[in-house]
Amino acid sequence: MFTLRFDMRAPAGSAPAPDLYAAAIEMCEWAEDRGAVVAVLSEHHATEDGHLPVPQLLASAIAARTKRLAILLAAVPITFWDPVRLAEEISVLDIIAQGRVSYAFGIGHRVEEYQHFGIEPRGRGKRADESLALLRALLQGRPVDHDGRRIHVTPPPATPNGPYMWIAGGSQAAARRAGRYGLGFISQTAIPGLKEFYENECRANGFDPGPAQFPVAGTPTTVFVADDVDVAWQELGPHLLHDAMAAASYRHGDDSVASISRATTVTELREEGGPYRIFTTEDAVEYIRGGRPLPLLPLCGGVPPEVAWPYLERAATATRKAQGQQ
């Protein structure tokens, strides 16, 4: 049992982006019958390493090559997208994927990305609320009167009222936004009381609390499964370090996010035993038997597909063993 996450970073010296995109689609198709439970696609813009900017397009390609695999776009900064165009894309993708794609919406935290789109960061919370309200209305499949114009998104999504939505964030503002609509909540932080705050906000708005995900201390967020851990760190370490340092640079000193490492060398990254881990097959089996899916990032930091495949295959082997299969 494992999750797949793809951000499509292709830094200088890594595998070419066309090879990485082709591999991501192929890996999802291969993995859906071998223990994968969801493919998570992230979104960032104007990055030096080519981080995936339009997860809807990759999700469409994955959906066309798979039959059952769930796909989560997390997080989509709703502040960057025109809600009408986004509603149209969501509707068509929902039809293609037959309801298998869900969305976690955030507000974006990189000033560079707001500059990229020519949007003022101030007031982004209000902009997110307005966009989310309009988006949800447009996905009902009926005409909507908004700002003196009539908007009608067609075709309507295959899922009545649109696909499942989450709110992603690590603040009370994000939890309040999720509670206002009774949406699921994905928090990158484990701030004391945030879970209870979210649940209270849901109830205050007439909803039962939705599903909520909070980081668990000591739990990795990026795992590879290797025959020889030492050899694997030599082979994968530079790619993992690039991913770690790039992700940390987005946060500008914010250490509240559980998936962030401040390591600056491969040795530090390995020794901290933090979000980036390399397991043996036996470690992976034990982890899965503990009721947790392995969080895989197969192409992390531009790992060449020919290098990445054996690690993915070992994760599938660990899944079979954990389930008592040969």
N, C-alpha and C positions, 0 to 999 in steps of 0.2 A: 504494500500500500504506500503510494507516494504521490506527491504533488509535483507539478512541473511549473517552473517559472521562467519566463523569457523576457529579457529587456533589450536584447540584440545589440549590446555594446560591441563595437568593432574598433578598438584602439589600434594605433599604428603598430605594426608587427604581428597583429593577430590574424585570424582567418578573414578572408574577404567577406564583406557583408552579403553578397549573393549566396555564398556557400552557407553562411549562418542561417539565413532566412529559409533556404531550402531544407536545411537539416532540422530546423525547428518544426516545420510542417510534417516532415517525415517522422520525427521522433514522436509527435503527438499521435499520428496514425498508428505507429508501431506500439505505443505504450498503452493505448486505451484498453487493449485486451490483456495487458500484463501488469495490472495493478495501479495504473494512473487514475486518480479520482478527479483531478481538475487541472487545467492549464491556466496559469495566471499571467496576464500580459500587462506590463507597466507602461507608463507614458511620461516622457520628458522631452523638452524641446531645446534646440540651440546648444547641444552638448558637443564637445570636441570628439567624443568617441561614438557619435551617431546613435545614441540611445533612441529606442523606438518612439517615434512621435505620433503615430496613428495606429493604435492597437486595433481599431475596428477593421482595418484592412487585413492585418495578419489573422485576426479572429475569423474573418470570412473565409480565408484560405484554409485554416485549420478545420473550420466547421464543414467545409466541402469535402474534406478528406477523412472525416471521422463520423461516427454514428451516435455515440452515447457520451463521449467525453464532455464534461462540463467545462465552460470557459468563463473566467472572471477577468474583467478589465479593471485593474486596480493600481493606482487610482487615476481616474479621469478628472483632470481639473476643469470643472464645469464652467469656471470663470473665463476660460479661453475660447469656448465654443459658442457659436450662435445656436440658441436652443431650438430654433425651427429646423435648421439643417441637421443638428444632432438628433432630433426626433425622427427625421426621415431616415438617417443612417441606422438608428436603433431599430426602427420598424422593419427595414429590409433585412438587416442582419438577423433579427428575430425570426423572420420567415425562413431564411436560408438555414439557420441553425436549429429550427424547430424548437425554439424556447430554451436552448442550452446555454445562452450567454447571459450573464448577469453583470452588474456594474457597481463599482464603488466610486462615489464621487467625492473629490476633495476640492480645495480652493487654490492649490499651488502655493509653494513657499519660496521659489527662487525668483529674485528680482529680475534676473536675466531673462526669464521666460515672459514676464510681464512686459519687459522692454521689447522682446522679440515680437509680441503681438500688438505693441503700441497701446497697452492697457495700463491704467493707473492702479497700482496695488492698493491704495487707500480705498476703503469702501468695498473691498472684495467680498466681505461677508454678506453685505446687502445684495451685491450683484449675484452671489451664489444662490441666495434665497429666492430672488426674483426669477432667475433662470430655472431653478429646480421646480418652482411652482408652475411655470409655463410649460416646461418639458413634460411634467406629469399630466397636465391638462391635455396637451397635444397627443399624448399616447393613448388617450381614451378612444380615439378614432372618430371624434366628432369635431365639427367646426368650432373654433374658438375666436371670440372677439377680444382683441388685445391692442391697446394704443390706437384705436380708431381704424383698425384693419381686421379683416376676417382671415384667419389662418386655418387651413384644413390639411393635415398631414395624411397622405394616402400613399400606398396602401396602409391600412392599420396593421399593427404588429400581430403575429400569430397568437401570442400570449394575451389573453384578455387584460386590458389596462396596461399592457407593457411588461417587459421582463422585470425580474426581481432587482431591487436596488438597495445598496448600502450607502452609508456615509462613512468616509474614511477621515480620520483625524485623531489628534491626541489632546483635545481641549474640551472644555465645557461648551464652547460655542458649537463645536462639531456634534457633540452629544445632544445638545439642544435641537440642532437642525434635524438630526435623525429622529428624535422624539416627537418633533412637530408633525411628522408624517408617518410615524410608526415604522420607520425603516430599520433595517439591520445596521449595526454599528461595528466598524473595524477600527480599533485604536492601536496606534503604534507605541503608545506609552501605557504604563501601569500606574497612573496617578491614583493614589488612594481616594476612594469615594467616587471615582468617575463612573464605574459600572452602576452604582446605586443612583447616581445623578441621572444617567441615561434612562434607567428603568422608571424613575419618578417622572421624567419628562414625557415618556410614552404614556403613562397612565394619566397624567394631567391633560393630555390631548385626546384621551378616549381610546387609547390603543393598548393592547397587551404588548409588553416588551418583545421586540424582535430578537433574532439571533445576534449575539455579540461576541466578538473576538478580542481578547486582550493578551498581550505577551506574557509568557510564563518565564520566570527567572531561570536562567541556565539552559534554556531551550535554543538549539541552533536554528538559523533561518536559511542556511545554505549548506547542503551536505553532498558529499561524493562518497561512493563505496569502492574500496580498493582492495586488491590482494596484498599489496605491500604499502603501508601508509607512508613510510619514509620516501619511497620512490615516487609515490603520488604527490607528496608535497613538493618534491623537486620539479615534477612535471607540471603541476597545476598552480603552484604557489604564486608565480608572477601574475597569472590571470586573476586569481582570487584577490591578490593585493591590489591590483588595479581597480577591481570592482569595489573593494572596501574603501579605498582612498577617494574614488570618485563619489561614492554615496556619502561619505563623510563630508566632502567638500560642499555638498548641497545643503548641509545643515549648519555650517558656520559656527561650530562650537556647541551646538545643541546636543547634549548627551542623553536626553530623555528618551530618545527613540531606541527601542531594544535591538534593532537590527544593525545599528551603527557600531563600527569598530574604529578606534583611533590608532591602530597599528600603522607603522610606517615601513616595516620590513616584513618579509615572509616569516622570519623567525618569531617576531613579535605576534604576528597573526596566528601562528600555530600555537605558541605557548600560552596565549591568553585563554584558549578554550572557549571562545565566545561564539559569535554568530556563524563563523565559518569553521566547519569541521570536516574531517575525512575519517570515515568509519571503515572498519573491516566488515566483511560480510556478517560475521558473528555479532558485531556491535549493532549492525543494521537490523538483524533479525530480532535482537533483544529490544531495540527501540520500537519496532513495529508491534511486537507483542505487548508492549506497554500501552498500546492503544493510540499511538501517534503515527501519522503518515510521515515518511521521510520527505523533508522539503528540498527538492532537487532544483538546481539551477544549472542544467547540463552544459550550456554554452557560456558559462560565467566568464566575463572579461574577455570574450572572443576566443575561448578554447576551440581549437580546430575540431571539426566534426569527427574526423578519424580518431582523434584522441578522446573525445567525449563519449563516443558510443560504448566502449567497453565498461565505462563507469555506470552508464545508464543500464546496461545489460546486467551488471552485478546487482544493481538496486532491484531489478525485476526478479533476479534469482533469490535475493533476500526476502522479497515479498512472498514468493512461492514457499520458501522454507518456513517463514513465519506462519503461514496458513496451513502448514502440514503437508504441502505438496512436494513432490520430488523435483 
